[in-house]
Amino acid sequence: MSARVPENNFYRKLRETLDLHWLYETTKKYYGSEGQPSIDPVVFFKLILIGYFENLGSDRRIINQVTLRMDLLYFIGYDIDEPLPWHSTLSRTRQLYGQEVFKQLFRDVLKQCIEKGMVAGARQAIDSVQIKANASLDTLKEKEILEDGELYAVNLKEEDEQQPDDDDCSANKWSNKTHYSSTDPDSRIATKPGKTTDLKYLGQVSVDTASHVITEVQIHHADRRDSQCLEKMVAGVTENLQAEGLIVEQVLSDSGYSSTDALQCLQDNDITGYIPNHGRYKTERKGFTYDKENDCYVCGQGVQLRYTGIHVGNDGQPRKEYRSSARDCRNCPLRKQCIGKSSQKRIRELVNRHLFDNMHKRMQTKYGRTMMKLRQSTVEPVLGTLVNYLGMRRINTRGIEQADKGLLMAATAYNLKKLLKFQAPKVNVIIKAMEKAHQILNANLYLLFRVLGSLNRTNGKLVDQF
């Protein structure tokens, strides 16, 4: 087999690079001492990785593909006439192993990338992608109404606050508040502009900007907002990198991650964020000035809008609400332009507005605009690769725990490809750079001595000592 697989073959190089013998000790608790021997854990993970390398959507297709290819047989350590495991064994073993085993494999490959100098760690770009669940809209069933009507109303309100604006189907036939999938209850109805409504999961991905290595992945319910996932993502990527002595200093994300809790999380962790404020943020209120001392707004007619309390909108953002008195607005000459048919003026302002003001100033700088371009060119191609070439267009398992395992393995496959392709700067390139720097230094010293010599001769002194 070795003689038949070329030296430059991808799977041959991967077999020489990837050492998975630590899996025997890690997975020991999942095996018994009696009964038929199960699949070798190293073989299992290699077969799963092949599925993502080859963009295969099912376990059956993985086994069929390996059967036909000599380099894949060589990679998993099988002879050409040796029977392969049954495809259902892969499914059962995937469910048997806990998430910690898949997470450990991801971190082991990430560690190799760090040791090879591919990860700087200081700057992370975070973005999300919706991944189709292994369930159809035909499996939707209506939720049973709880006997306690008050409790049911509270549950609907909580779900509504967590619901994205575009979460419901455009035809209003289904909603996560009223329906669930009987096939995969963890999946959620979700859509994006220009995309079809379907049952999906929300994948979160963090990418290091140095060499585009994935440093953390997580699966969330598709009805979660990106801003609600940021805190957990920051905790995950910080844990992964701190274990290898790297510190996260900057986070780059789009406006979907802008919220009071998200920005507060970055501040609490001493991380500088570059996240454009969401559309509802306003730098100023035209025609109104804020009186910080009395915590109120004052209109052009001198009427005060006093603080009335905290209001939580459909987007989940807490806002301070300021209202004028209906009596003050009744005879105002600007009433029609200001409030129309309403009886009073109302202004809602974000809690901890200073966080958004600081972010707005940061994003207006040249460096902030550069960071946004860097985020776009870093994490978005990685998401496209995961979806289009590494099997993440659709999850082939059911349940959020199994979906998380799938995203971890796809990210591991991506990092392994980067690891094999990465080439450290060649020694001769470094030597040439040092020689050029040495020549520049010598030239500068020569000019300096010439100037000093001229000055000393002017004073009638010799500079032989130079």
Secondary structure as the mmCIF struct_conf table of DSSP 4:
data_model
#
loop_
_struct_conf.conf_type_id
_struct_conf.id
_struct_conf.beg_label_comp_id
_struct_conf.beg_label_asym_id
_struct_conf.beg_label_seq_id
_struct_conf.end_label_comp_id
_struct_conf.end_label_asym_id
_struct_conf.end_label_seq_id
TURN_TY1_P TURN_TY1_P1 SER A 2 ARG A 4
BEND BEND1 VAL A 5 VAL A 5
TURN_TY1_P TURN_TY1_P2 GLU A 7 ASN A 8
HELX_RH_AL_P HELX_RH_AL_P1 PHE A 10 THR A 17
TURN_TY1_P TURN_TY1_P3 HIS A 21 TRP A 22
HELX_RH_AL_P HELX_RH_AL_P2 LEU A 23 THR A 26
TURN_TY1_P TURN_TY1_P4 THR A 27 THR A 27
HELX_RH_3T_P HELX_RH_3T_P1 LYS A 28 TYR A 30
BEND BEND2 SER A 33 GLN A 36
HELX_RH_AL_P HELX_RH_AL_P3 PRO A 41 PHE A 53
TURN_TY1_P TURN_TY1_P5 GLU A 54 ASN A 55
BEND BEND3 SER A 58 SER A 58
HELX_RH_AL_P HELX_RH_AL_P4 ASP A 59 LEU A 68
HELX_RH_AL_P HELX_RH_AL_P5 MET A 70 ILE A 76
TURN_TY1_P TURN_TY1_P6 GLY A 77 GLY A 77
TURN_TY1_P TURN_TY1_P7 ILE A 80 ASP A 81
BEND BEND4 GLU A 82 GLU A 82
HELX_LH_PP_P HELX_LH_PP_P1 PRO A 83 TRP A 86
HELX_RH_AL_P HELX_RH_AL_P6 HIS A 87 LEU A 96
BEND BEND5 TYR A 97 TYR A 97
HELX_RH_AL_P HELX_RH_AL_P7 GLN A 99 GLU A 115
TURN_TY1_P TURN_TY1_P8 LYS A 116 GLY A 117
BEND BEND6 ALA A 122 ALA A 122
STRN STRN1 ARG A 123 LYS A 132
BEND BEND7 ASN A 134 ASN A 134
HELX_RH_3T_P HELX_RH_3T_P2 LEU A 137 THR A 139
STRN STRN2 LEU A 140 GLU A 142
HELX_LH_PP_P HELX_LH_PP_P2 LYS A 143 LEU A 146
BEND BEND8 GLU A 147 ASP A 148
HELX_RH_AL_P HELX_RH_AL_P8 GLY A 149 GLN A 162
BEND BEND9 GLN A 163 GLN A 163
TURN_TY1_P TURN_TY1_P9 ASP A 165 ASP A 166
BEND BEND10 ASP A 168 ASP A 168
TURN_TY1_P TURN_TY1_P10 SER A 170 ALA A 171
BEND BEND11 ASN A 172 LYS A 173
TURN_TY1_P TURN_TY1_P11 ASN A 176 THR A 178
STRN STRN3 HIS A 179 SER A 181
BEND BEND12 SER A 182 THR A 183
TURN_TY1_P TURN_TY1_P12 PRO A 185 ASP A 186
STRN STRN4 ARG A 188 ALA A 190
TURN_TY1_P TURN_TY1_P13 PRO A 193 GLY A 194
BEND BEND13 LYS A 195 LYS A 195
STRN STRN5 ASP A 198 ASP A 208
TURN_TY1_P TURN_TY1_P14 THR A 209 SER A 211
STRN STRN6 ILE A 214 HIS A 221
TURN_TY1_P TURN_TY1_P15 ALA A 222 ASP A 223
BEND BEND14 ARG A 224 ARG A 224
HELX_RH_AL_P HELX_RH_AL_P9 ASP A 226 GLN A 242
TURN_TY1_P TURN_TY1_P16 ALA A 243 GLY A 245
STRN STRN7 GLN A 250 LEU A 252
HELX_RH_3T_P HELX_RH_3T_P3 SER A 255 TYR A 257
BEND BEND15 SER A 259 SER A 259
HELX_RH_AL_P HELX_RH_AL_P10 THR A 260 ASP A 268
TURN_TY1_P TURN_TY1_P17 ASN A 269 ASP A 270
STRN STRN8 THR A 272 TYR A 274
HELX_LH_PP_P HELX_LH_PP_P3 PRO A 276 HIS A 278
TURN_TY1_P TURN_TY1_P18 GLY A 279 ARG A 280
BEND BEND16 THR A 283 THR A 283
TURN_TY1_P TURN_TY1_P19 LYS A 286 GLY A 287
STRN STRN9 PHE A 288 ASP A 291
TURN_TY1_P TURN_TY1_P20 LYS A 292 ASP A 295
STRN STRN10 CYS A 296 CYS A 299
TURN_TY1_P TURN_TY1_P21 GLY A 300 GLN A 301
BEND BEND17 GLY A 302 GLY A 302
STRN STRN11 GLN A 304 VAL A 312
TURN_TY1_P TURN_TY1_P22 ASN A 314 ASP A 315
STRN STRN12 PRO A 318 ARG A 323
HELX_RH_AL_P HELX_RH_AL_P11 ALA A 326 ARG A 330
TURN_TY1_P TURN_TY1_P23 ASN A 331 ASN A 331
TURN_TY1_P TURN_TY1_P24 PRO A 333 LEU A 334
HELX_RH_AL_P HELX_RH_AL_P12 ARG A 335 CYS A 338
TURN_TY1_P TURN_TY1_P25 ILE A 339 LYS A 341
BEND BEND18 SER A 343 GLN A 344
STRN STRN13 ARG A 346 LEU A 350
TURN_TY1_P TURN_TY1_P26 VAL A 351 ASN A 352
HELX_RH_AL_P HELX_RH_AL_P13 ARG A 353 MET A 363
TURN_TY1_P TURN_TY1_P27 GLN A 364 GLN A 364
BEND BEND19 THR A 365 THR A 365
HELX_RH_AL_P HELX_RH_AL_P14 LYS A 366 TYR A 389
BEND BEND20 LEU A 390 GLY A 391
BEND BEND21 ARG A 393 ARG A 393
STRN STRN14 ARG A 394 ARG A 394
BEND BEND22 ASN A 396 THR A 397
BEND BEND23 GLY A 399 GLY A 399
HELX_RH_AL_P HELX_RH_AL_P15 ILE A 400 LYS A 421
HELX_LH_PP_P HELX_LH_PP_P4 ALA A 424 LYS A 426
HELX_RH_AL_P HELX_RH_AL_P16 VAL A 427 THR A 458
TURN_TY1_P TURN_TY1_P28 ASN A 459 GLY A 460
TURN_TY1_P TURN_TY1_P29 ASP A 464 GLN A 465
#
